[in-house]
Amino acid sequence: EEALRLIEQVKVLQQKFIGDRASRFVFLADEFYNLAALSYPPVTDYEGYPQLENGVGLARQFLEELEQLEKRLPPFDLSGRELSITIVTGKAARSILEQLVTRLKQIEGLSVNLVVAENHFFGKEVTVAGLLSGSDLLKSLEKEEKGDLVFIANNLLREGGDLFLDNLSIKEVEATIKAPLKVVKGPLELIEILSGYLACNPGSGPGGEQL
């Protein structure tokens, strides 16, 4: 109820600022729409996504990329071969990641495991993926089959580097899970990396050109 009230208050403020400044000026993080069980605002409302690093518009951008993926990736198979991947996220992004997983599972021969990690570093009440630490990632994967590739969102890392919030590095995590860890901005980059992996490992799939 509090999230609903805040969303309505911000709508009023945005209309005022559009008139005063030709910009909405105030934007809400994705979590408020999750709490209120409302759809995210349309792309135009984010005015070019100036606050992605603060979790403002990440979900809408993800869904837009997923829609693009639908248009460019018709169902196909891996020519009788098998490939297994794991995607790790936080609880808040589970529902939208499930949409991507459902789409990817339509590809014959591709196995997709979605792992929802709990936040032990800051506390279980923190559910956004961007505040998961390297140790949270490792704990979530302890008993999981990692497959050929493990994917995480780029906002799990400190900006401009390869360190998680607890200063574990990508290489340290990879050494522990014994699988390549791939950092992606969204569904389209995931497909590009998957395509490149298949092209470099022809025994695992049909080759990048089919993606």
ABEGO torsion letter per residue (X at the ends): XAAAAAAAAAAAAAAAAAAAAGBAGBBBBAAAAAAAGBBBBBAAAAGGGAAAAAGBGAAAAAAAAAAAAAAABBBBBAGGBBBBBBBBBBAAAAAAAAAAAAAAAABBGBBBBBBBBBBAAAEAABABAAABBAAAAAAAAAABBAEABBBBBAAABBBGBABBAAGBBAAAAAAAAGBBBBBBABAAAAAAAAAAAAAABAAABAEAAAX
